[in-house]
Every structure is written in structure tokens, then in C-alpha cells.
Amino acid sequence: MEIRNNCWVYLSFSEAIEKISTNKKKIKQKEYLEIGKIPIVDQGQQLIRGYTNDENKALDCELPVIVFGDHTKVVKFINFKFASGADGVKVIKPLNCFNPKLFAYFLQVLARKIPDKGYARHFQFLEKEIIPVPPLKEQQAIVQEIESRFSVVDKLEQIIDESLQKAEALRQSILKKAFKGKLTRKWREEHPELISGENSAEALLERIKAEKAKISANNKKKKKGKKKLSQLSLLVEEVLTESGDKS
């Protein structure tokens, strides 16, 4: 624990939190309901993964709290009554010197610093990290600034998503027009000499017929060749059989 920049206090992560017990409260994934009274929060990417109707499974804690995925490093800010998933869920509450939302934002920064250990436990590494504690008034200002800028990012994401959808629709439209010959309609009007005579549709049809006939003839030759080879094999087999009988 120390002061830096003459105004921010720095604590070890373990000093800055209270751990909320989930003993005898955890719900296995196979027990999740699609609809129910109490939402279930686990370490998955979705905020709510399922529901339960068992009131005894709801966590008895002062809200809001933070859920940390011990395996996934997912951070969730929870300000509603909930039940805990069974695997890898750490429920923590920051000290009162922290704005809970800011704590959740800072926790996301710390979670990204931890090396990815696959499906191993990550909370043990998190506890060794250092977390800053600005003055409460400044914390509120930081949260407002974060959320103001996030709103801009959200709008940009929406614009990008809509643009990508429009771009994909445009690609499909272009291909459809190409398939129907609409892309080169003007080209055909400007170059009639290139779609007439030997380049006409009639001439192309005749070339296609000729090519198909050639392929058909080649296939017939191959079949005849295989038939002759089969007959030759039978003749050789008969000769060998007769030679064996005479000996």
C-alpha cells in the first residue's frame, strides 16, 4: 500500500476486495433453466447464462458485486439478484473506497495483463497485481469519461456492423447481376461486333454441342477399350487354364 502522484493510493488487489462465498450455492450447467425467477451468472461471455427457481441458491450479498471468470478472465459488473454458476466463478466486492463500476473497469485492465494460462486458474495471479485507488470524486469523473467515450465506440461498432451487412448485400447483388448478364448490358450495346458472327450466342451453342459430342465420343472409346481389355483378359485366362489342364 502506497501513495503515488501525491493523490492516488495503490493497493495489492487482494487488499482491495472482499471475497463472497459461493459454497453450497453453485449451480451446475446441466441444471440451468431457460426461463426462471433468478438469473444465473457464470464465467461465460454472456451476462446471464440461465435461470433457476431455487431461492436458496441466490447469493446473499450486498450489491453491486463483480464476477470474475477464473478460467476465462471474463469480468462482469452485477447489480441484480443472481445465482452463481458452478465452475470457475469468483464473486468479489471492492472496498467502499472504490466506485464499483470503476473497479470493474480497472479489473478488466488487470485481467488482460495476466498471461493466458488456457483453462488454468487465473485468480491467483490477479491477487498479486497492484490496483490504483483515486479519490472518490475523481473516480466518478473517470467513470463518466469512460462511459461517454464507450458510447462513441458503441455507435462506431453499430455503424461498422451495418456497413458490413450492407457491403455483403452489395456483393451478392453484384454477383446476381453478373449471373443475369446485367453488368455487361451496356458493354454489349457498345460492342455489337463482339457478340455477333463467330462470337454470337448461336455460334457458342454450336461449339458447346461439338464439345459435348467430342466428350461423349471419347467416353465411348474408353468403354470399348475397357471392353476389349476385359475380353483379352478372359482369353488369356482361358488359355492358361487349358495349358494347366493339359499338363
Secondary structure as the mmCIF struct_conf table of DSSP 4:
data_model
#
loop_
_struct_conf.conf_type_id
_struct_conf.id
_struct_conf.beg_label_comp_id
_struct_conf.beg_label_asym_id
_struct_conf.beg_label_seq_id
_struct_conf.end_label_comp_id
_struct_conf.end_label_asym_id
_struct_conf.end_label_seq_id
STRN STRN1 GLU A 2 ARG A 4
TURN_TY1_P TURN_TY1_P1 ASN A 5 CYS A 7
STRN STRN2 TRP A 8 SER A 12
HELX_RH_3T_P HELX_RH_3T_P1 PHE A 13 ALA A 16
STRN STRN3 ILE A 17 ILE A 20
HELX_LH_PP_P HELX_LH_PP_P1 SER A 21 SER A 21
TURN_TY1_P TURN_TY1_P2 ASN A 23 LYS A 25
STRN STRN4 ILE A 27 ILE A 27
HELX_RH_3T_P HELX_RH_3T_P2 GLN A 29 GLU A 31
STRN STRN5 LEU A 33 LEU A 33
BEND BEND1 GLU A 34 ILE A 35
BEND BEND2 LYS A 37 LYS A 37
STRN STRN6 ILE A 38 VAL A 41
BEND BEND3 GLN A 43 LEU A 47
STRN STRN7 GLY A 50 THR A 52
HELX_RH_3T_P HELX_RH_3T_P3 GLU A 55 LYS A 57
STRN STRN8 ALA A 58 ALA A 58
HELX_LH_PP_P HELX_LH_PP_P2 GLU A 62 GLU A 62
BEND BEND4 LEU A 63 LEU A 63
HELX_LH_PP_P HELX_LH_PP_P3 PRO A 64 PRO A 64
STRN STRN9 VAL A 65 GLY A 69
TURN_TY1_P TURN_TY1_P3 ASP A 70 THR A 72
STRN STRN10 VAL A 75 ILE A 78
BEND BEND5 PHE A 80 PHE A 80
STRN STRN11 ALA A 83 SER A 84
STRN STRN12 GLY A 85 GLY A 85
BEND BEND6 ALA A 86 GLY A 88
STRN STRN13 VAL A 89 PRO A 94
TURN_TY1_P TURN_TY1_P4 ASN A 96 CYS A 97
BEND BEND7 PHE A 98 PHE A 98
HELX_RH_AL_P HELX_RH_AL_P1 PRO A 100 LYS A 113
BEND BEND8 ILE A 114 ILE A 114
HELX_LH_PP_P HELX_LH_PP_P4 PRO A 115 ASP A 116
TURN_TY1_P TURN_TY1_P5 GLY A 118 TYR A 119
BEND BEND9 ALA A 120 ALA A 120
HELX_RH_AL_P HELX_RH_AL_P2 PHE A 123 LEU A 126
TURN_TY1_P TURN_TY1_P6 GLU A 127 LYS A 128
BEND BEND10 GLU A 129 GLU A 129
STRN STRN14 ILE A 130 VAL A 133
HELX_RH_AL_P HELX_RH_AL_P3 LEU A 136 PHE A 179
TURN_TY1_P TURN_TY1_P7 LYS A 180 GLY A 181
TURN_TY1_P TURN_TY1_P8 LEU A 183 THR A 184
HELX_RH_AL_P HELX_RH_AL_P4 ARG A 185 GLU A 190
HELX_RH_3T_P HELX_RH_3T_P4 PRO A 192 ILE A 195
BEND BEND11 SER A 196 SER A 196
HELX_RH_3T_P HELX_RH_3T_P5 GLY A 197 ASN A 199
BEND BEND12 SER A 200 SER A 200
HELX_RH_AL_P HELX_RH_AL_P5 ALA A 201 LYS A 246
#
